[in-house]
Amino acid sequence: MADQAAADFRQETRAWLEENCPAAMRRPIQSEKDVCWGGRRYVPACPEQKIWLDRMAERGWTVPDWPTEYGGGGLSPAETKILREEMKAIGARSPLNSFGISMLGPALLKYGSEAQKLEHLPRIARGEIRWCQGYSEPNAGSDLASLATWAEDAGDHYVVSGQKVWTSYADQADWIFCLVRTSKESKQGGISFLLFDMESEGVSTRPILLISGYSPFCETFFDQVRVPKANRVHDENKGWDVAKYLLGHEREMISGMGLGEGGRDTLVADALATIGRDPTGRLADPLLRADIARFQIRARAFAAMSERFLDELKTGRAHPAQPSMMKYYGTELNKDRHELHMAAGGSAALEWESEASRGGAPARAWLRTKANSIEGGTSEIQLNIIAKRILDLPGA
């Protein structure tokens, strides 16, 4: 992208965002209700949230680098980066969080039929359908290829029976992208990738209570669920190819938590409010001060690495195992961030239910991060991938 063209696009983008991003959508996210997930049952937290979603979706900027025929903005990697930078400059919230955007969409763009792309991608871009992911099972976690949910061939459709677990927001999702077994002749070669409506007869969910007191995860049950074969993505028994590709994008998404919410860490403010300043105006606790400084250096290095990775990913130059590296470091960084938030907040950060703590938000978020190094592939699995595929170390 030529320098002048980039400058013109930046100026136009800055002006459009300034005019169209509501002030309420420039404030830091305080709770889950501030995040827009879209879907058939979506209820905006405030009128400005829906206005922001509609304006960005109309422009195709909920998915700026997707083709325009699928609801995207048709932007180049350079233009997408400029948009991201200008949104960050004014503190603009993401208009739409969606597993459809971060995971299913890229997989459909690569493996989906034209009919599937036209049916699903525009609705994802507009936030009309909320998706969940049917991967893990009670006996198929890290060894995902051992999944047992069975899809029986019934002519023009499959009949699906089985169970999934740790299905994020399954009780709130409209559709699911799901791995099923269609052959027992090969472990990885007998898996297919299906899409179906969560309101289909035979689908049920049950929340799993976490130590944080929240239940974003569910058990999901399939009892003779009829799924049209037209909803199979890619060839029968070739779903593992789709699954691996999607996992890379999931790990990229999860790694983003290492950046924090728009880079707005309140570590120093929390510590100053609790511990106070020394005579020079610095944070009074020298050990905590050093820990925060060390963390902020790591966070800035990770942000720079993330920018480089995204640039390489958008231009097809990223190493296939890079998402594992990003996922590992980003989730470990996020756990460290919340450990420091708890230290900076002192005993008050442990409070669980009061209005002053927003229902124990700091403590609950800290507990929630314990799952970061498990979901999307454990840290141990990511380190094995890094050792094998990036460092070329010999296997055990």
NORCOR-V68476 format. One line per field, one symbol per residue. ss: DSSP state (H for helix, E for strand, L for the rest). phi: phi as a letter, one per 30 degrees, with the letter a starting at -180 (. if undefined). A space follows every 50 residues. Layout:
BEGIN
ss=???
phi=???
END
This chain:
BEGIN
ss=LLHHHHHHHHHHHHHHHHHHLLHHHHLLLLLHHHLLLLLLLLLLLLHHHH HHHHHHHHHLHHHLLLLHHHLLLLLLHHHHHHHHHHHHHLLLLLLLLLHH HHHHHHHHHHHLLHHHHHHHHHHHHLLLLLEEEELLELLELLLHHHLLLE EEELLLEEEEEEEELLLLLLLLLLEEEEEEELLLLLLLLLEEEEEEELLL LLEEEEELLLLLLLLLLEEEEEEEEEEEHHHEELLLLLHHHHHHHHHHHH HHHHHHHHHLLLLLLLHHHHHHHHLLELLLLLELLHHHHHHHHHHHHHHH HHHHHHHHHHHHHHLLLLLLLHHHHHHHHHHHHHHHHHHHHHHHHHHHHH LLLLLLLLLLHHHHHHHHHHHLLLLLLLHHHHHHHHHHHHLLLLLL
phi=.deddddddddddedddddcddedcccedcaeddcccijdcdbedaeddd eddddddddicdbdcddddcjdciddedddddeddddddciddddacadd ddbdeedddccddddddddcddddddidbccbcccdbecbcdcdddebec cddbicbcccblbcbhddhddcdcbbcbcbccacdbdddccbcccaddcd djcbbbdcdcddjcbdcbdbcbbhddbeddcdciddicddddddddeedd dddddddddidiicdceddddddccicdedjdedddddeddddddddddd ddddddddddddddcicddeceedddddddddddddedddeddddidddd dcbdddchiieddddddddddedcdijdedddddddddccdhdddd
END
